[in-house]
Every structure is written in C-alpha cells, then in structure tokens.
Amino acid sequence: MFDEELTTIAQQVVKEFGEAGFTIATAESCTGGLIGGCITSVSGSSSVFNCGFITYSNEAKSEVLDVQSELIEEYGAVSPQVASEMAIGAIKHSGSNAAVAVTGIAGPGGGTETKPVGLVYIAVATSDEEGAFVEDFNFTDMNRDEVRRETIKEALEMLLGYGLDDPEGLQA
C-alpha cells in the first residue's frame, strides 16, 4: 500500500521507538490517518503505535485535542500554533512518549495567497518536554496525493529526529 521509501522509514520508526521503549501517537488533519496507517503497516508496530487522532474539522481539533478555538480563529487551522497544540493534545490524551501532528492544505482547492496549496505544518511533541517543535513545508507544484505522501515522509523523519530525545535536530 505504501511505497518502499515510506515503508523503510516507517520500519526505522518502529525499530528505533521499540528499542527506546517509547510509544507514538499521531494527530492528523490533511493526511486523514495515513501516517498512522503507514506506521501500522509495519509488522511489530503494535509495540510502539499507541493511537491516532484524525481531527479534520476545526471542531474536532478543539474537542478531541484541546486546541483552543481562539487559536484557530486568530491563526487559522493551518498554522504552526495549531500544529503545536495538536501534538501537545495528542500527548495529553494518549499518554504516549511522542506525538506527531500535521495540518495543511493538500489541494487542489482551499489555498489562498498567504496559505497556498501545499503548505503543511508538522509538529512533534514529547512527554518530557514542554511545547512542540514545528516545521513548515511548502509542497508546491504537487497534486493532492503527492502533498499527502510528502507530508507522511517528513512526519516520519521528524519523529525520528525529534521524538527520541535528539535536541540537536534531525539525524542524518
């Protein structure tokens, strides 16, 4: 179901989180559960994957992950502030060691001049740190499936880089 590159990265996530004894949660909007699906496509993922929250609507982000509706109103659902709160909410509601959250505009519609199609925010939070690390990505000139695929890839790589107590950043 997932291509070889994504499967390889997901296998690495399962292996490294398993060796660390850590669990993972996902909070997904624009990917609609595909990150969790990619992780759970790996044999042995049940030892690390705790749960996934698919919070596509603004109401779900607020009700399920405790994202403040004022943040959504002020910055929009596709913003670093909301991505961060989604990851923190996933930690809070899952009890996992690490969480990755994604919110973005996969297209083909929905983009604006300030928030174009392909803009995605990915956040990683851990249970032993306050706040979350957030990165923005601009997957321009891609169709919906390509934006979502690249989002999965970057989210898994960020989990490896920031979800295992690597404060210096992504591993090479």
The 8 nearest C-alpha neighbors of each residue, nearest first, counted from 0:
[[1, 2, 40, 37, 6, 3, 36, 5],
 [2, 0, 6, 5, 3, 37, 40, 4],
 [1, 3, 5, 4, 6, 0, 7, 148],
 [2, 4, 6, 5, 7, 1, 8, 0],
 [5, 3, 7, 6, 2, 8, 1, 152],
 [6, 4, 8, 7, 3, 2, 9, 152],
 [5, 7, 9, 3, 4, 8, 10, 1],
 [6, 8, 10, 4, 5, 9, 3, 11],
 [7, 9, 11, 5, 10, 6, 12, 4],
 [10, 8, 12, 6, 38, 11, 7, 5],
 [11, 9, 7, 13, 8, 12, 41, 6],
 [10, 12, 14, 8, 9, 13, 15, 7],
 [11, 13, 9, 15, 10, 14, 16, 159],
 [14, 12, 10, 16, 11, 15, 17, 44],
 [13, 15, 11, 17, 12, 16, 10, 18],
 [16, 14, 18, 17, 12, 13, 11, 19],
 [15, 17, 19, 21, 13, 18, 14, 12],
 [16, 18, 20, 14, 15, 19, 13, 47],
 [19, 17, 15, 16, 20, 14, 21, 13],
 [18, 20, 16, 17, 21, 15, 163, 14],
 [21, 19, 17, 18, 16, 22, 47, 46],
 [22, 20, 16, 19, 96, 17, 47, 23],
 [21, 23, 47, 95, 96, 48, 49, 97],
 [24, 22, 48, 97, 95, 98, 49, 47],
 [25, 23, 98, 50, 51, 49, 95, 89],
 [24, 26, 51, 99, 98, 100, 52, 27],
 [27, 25, 100, 52, 51, 53, 89, 85],
 [28, 26, 53, 101, 100, 31, 30, 32],
 [27, 29, 55, 102, 54, 31, 30, 53],
 [30, 28, 102, 103, 31, 105, 27, 104],
 [31, 29, 33, 28, 147, 32, 27, 34],
 [30, 32, 28, 29, 27, 33, 53, 55],
 [33, 31, 35, 34, 30, 53, 27, 36],
 [32, 34, 36, 35, 30, 31, 37, 151],
 [35, 33, 37, 36, 151, 32, 38, 30],
 [34, 36, 38, 33, 37, 32, 39, 51],
 [37, 35, 33, 39, 34, 38, 40, 32],
 [36, 38, 34, 40, 35, 39, 33, 9],
 [37, 39, 35, 9, 40, 36, 41, 34],
 [38, 40, 36, 41, 44, 37, 35, 48],
 [41, 39, 37, 38, 36, 42, 44, 6],
 [42, 40, 39, 44, 38, 10, 43, 9],
 [41, 43, 44, 40, 39, 45, 10, 13],
 [42, 44, 45, 46, 41, 13, 47, 39],
 [43, 45, 46, 39, 47, 42, 41, 13],
 [46, 44, 48, 43, 47, 39, 49, 42],
 [45, 47, 44, 43, 48, 17, 22, 49],
 [48, 46, 22, 45, 44, 17, 23, 49],
 [49, 47, 23, 45, 22, 44, 50, 46],
 [48, 50, 24, 23, 22, 47, 95, 93],
 [51, 49, 24, 48, 25, 52, 93, 23],
 [50, 52, 25, 24, 26, 35, 53, 32],
 [51, 53, 26, 54, 25, 27, 50, 89],
 [54, 52, 27, 32, 31, 26, 28, 55],
 [55, 53, 59, 60, 28, 56, 52, 27],
 [54, 56, 28, 53, 59, 57, 29, 31],
 [57, 55, 59, 58, 54, 60, 28, 76],
 [56, 58, 60, 59, 61, 76, 55, 71],
 [59, 57, 61, 56, 60, 62, 68, 54],
 [60, 58, 54, 62, 56, 61, 63, 57],
 [59, 61, 57, 54, 64, 58, 66, 63],
 [62, 60, 66, 65, 58, 59, 64, 63],
 [61, 63, 59, 65, 60, 58, 64, 66],
 [62, 64, 59, 60, 61, 65, 54, 52],
 [65, 63, 88, 60, 66, 61, 85, 62],
 [66, 64, 61, 62, 63, 88, 67, 60],
 [67, 65, 61, 84, 64, 60, 68, 85],
 [66, 68, 69, 70, 61, 65, 71, 84],
 [67, 69, 71, 70, 61, 72, 66, 57],
 [70, 68, 72, 67, 71, 73, 74, 66],
 [71, 69, 73, 67, 68, 72, 74, 81],
 [70, 72, 75, 76, 68, 69, 74, 73],
 [71, 73, 69, 70, 75, 74, 68, 76],
 [72, 74, 70, 71, 69, 75, 68, 76],
 [75, 73, 71, 70, 72, 78, 76, 80],
 [76, 74, 71, 77, 72, 78, 73, 70],
 [75, 77, 71, 78, 81, 57, 74, 102],
 [78, 76, 103, 75, 102, 81, 120, 79],
 [77, 79, 80, 81, 76, 75, 74, 82],
 [80, 78, 82, 81, 120, 83, 133, 77],
 [79, 81, 83, 78, 82, 84, 70, 74],
 [80, 82, 84, 83, 78, 79, 76, 85],
 [83, 81, 79, 85, 84, 122, 80, 100],
 [82, 84, 80, 86, 81, 131, 85, 122],
 [83, 85, 87, 81, 86, 66, 82, 88],
 [84, 86, 88, 82, 83, 87, 64, 100],
 [87, 85, 100, 89, 83, 88, 84, 124],
 [86, 88, 84, 90, 89, 85, 124, 91],
 [89, 87, 64, 91, 85, 90, 86, 84],
 [88, 90, 86, 92, 87, 91, 93, 26],
 [91, 89, 87, 93, 88, 94, 95, 92],
 [92, 90, 88, 89, 93, 94, 87, 95],
 [91, 93, 89, 90, 94, 88, 64, 63],
 [94, 92, 95, 90, 91, 89, 24, 50],
 [93, 95, 90, 91, 92, 96, 126, 89],
 [96, 94, 22, 93, 23, 90, 97, 24],
 [95, 97, 126, 22, 125, 21, 23, 94],
 [98, 96, 125, 23, 162, 95, 124, 126],
 [99, 97, 24, 124, 25, 23, 86, 123],
 [98, 100, 123, 25, 122, 86, 26, 158],
 [101, 99, 26, 86, 122, 27, 121, 25],
 [102, 100, 121, 27, 120, 28, 82, 122],
 [103, 101, 28, 77, 29, 120, 119, 82],
 [102, 104, 119, 77, 29, 118, 120, 105],
 [103, 105, 116, 117, 106, 118, 119, 110],
 [104, 106, 143, 117, 146, 116, 103, 29],
 [107, 105, 108, 116, 143, 104, 109, 117],
 [106, 108, 143, 105, 116, 142, 109, 110],
 [109, 107, 106, 110, 116, 105, 104, 111],
 [110, 108, 106, 104, 111, 116, 107, 115],
 [109, 111, 115, 116, 114, 108, 104, 112],
 [112, 110, 114, 115, 113, 109, 116, 108],
 [111, 113, 114, 115, 110, 116, 109, 118],
 [112, 114, 111, 115, 110, 118, 116, 77],
 [115, 113, 111, 110, 112, 118, 116, 104],
 [116, 114, 110, 111, 112, 118, 117, 113],
 [115, 117, 110, 104, 106, 118, 105, 107],
 [116, 118, 138, 139, 137, 105, 104, 146],
 [119, 117, 137, 103, 104, 116, 136, 115],
 [118, 120, 103, 136, 102, 135, 117, 104],
 [121, 119, 135, 102, 134, 101, 79, 103],
 [120, 122, 101, 134, 133, 100, 82, 154],
 [123, 121, 133, 100, 132, 83, 82, 99],
 [124, 122, 99, 132, 131, 98, 86, 100],
 [123, 125, 131, 98, 86, 97, 87, 132],
 [126, 124, 97, 96, 127, 128, 162, 98],
 [125, 127, 96, 128, 97, 90, 124, 95],
 [126, 128, 125, 129, 96, 124, 164, 97],
 [129, 127, 125, 126, 130, 124, 131, 164],
 [130, 128, 131, 127, 126, 125, 124, 87],
 [129, 131, 128, 124, 87, 83, 132, 84],
 [132, 130, 124, 83, 123, 122, 133, 129],
 [131, 133, 123, 122, 124, 134, 130, 83],
 [134, 132, 122, 121, 79, 131, 83, 123],
 [135, 133, 121, 120, 122, 136, 132, 79],
 [134, 136, 120, 119, 121, 133, 137, 118],
 [137, 135, 119, 118, 138, 120, 134, 117],
 [136, 138, 118, 117, 139, 119, 135, 116],
 [139, 137, 117, 146, 136, 118, 141, 140],
 [138, 140, 117, 141, 137, 116, 118, 146],
 [139, 141, 138, 142, 117, 116, 146, 145],
 [142, 140, 139, 145, 146, 138, 143, 117],
 [141, 143, 145, 144, 146, 107, 140, 106],
 [144, 142, 105, 146, 106, 145, 107, 147],
 [143, 145, 147, 146, 142, 148, 105, 141],
 [144, 146, 148, 142, 147, 143, 141, 149],
 [147, 145, 143, 149, 144, 148, 105, 138],
 [146, 148, 150, 144, 145, 149, 30, 151],
 [149, 147, 145, 151, 150, 146, 144, 152],
 [148, 150, 152, 146, 151, 147, 145, 153],
 [149, 151, 147, 153, 148, 152, 154, 146],
 [152, 150, 154, 148, 34, 149, 153, 155],
 [153, 151, 149, 155, 150, 154, 5, 156],
 [152, 154, 156, 150, 155, 151, 157, 149],
 [155, 153, 157, 151, 156, 152, 150, 158],
 [154, 156, 158, 152, 157, 153, 151, 159],
 [157, 155, 153, 159, 158, 154, 160, 152],
 [156, 158, 160, 154, 159, 155, 161, 153],
 [157, 159, 162, 155, 156, 161, 160, 154],
 [160, 158, 156, 157, 162, 161, 12, 163],
 [159, 161, 169, 157, 170, 158, 168, 162],
 [160, 162, 165, 158, 163, 157, 159, 164],
 [161, 163, 158, 97, 159, 164, 125, 160],
 [164, 162, 161, 165, 159, 160, 16, 158],
 [165, 163, 162, 166, 161, 160, 125, 127],
 [164, 166, 161, 167, 163, 168, 160, 162],
 [167, 165, 168, 164, 161, 160, 169, 163],
 [168, 166, 165, 169, 170, 161, 160, 164],
 [169, 167, 166, 160, 165, 161, 170, 157],
 [168, 170, 160, 171, 161, 157, 167, 159],
 [169, 171, 160, 168, 159, 165, 167, 156],
 [170, 169, 160, 168, 156, 159, 167, 157]]
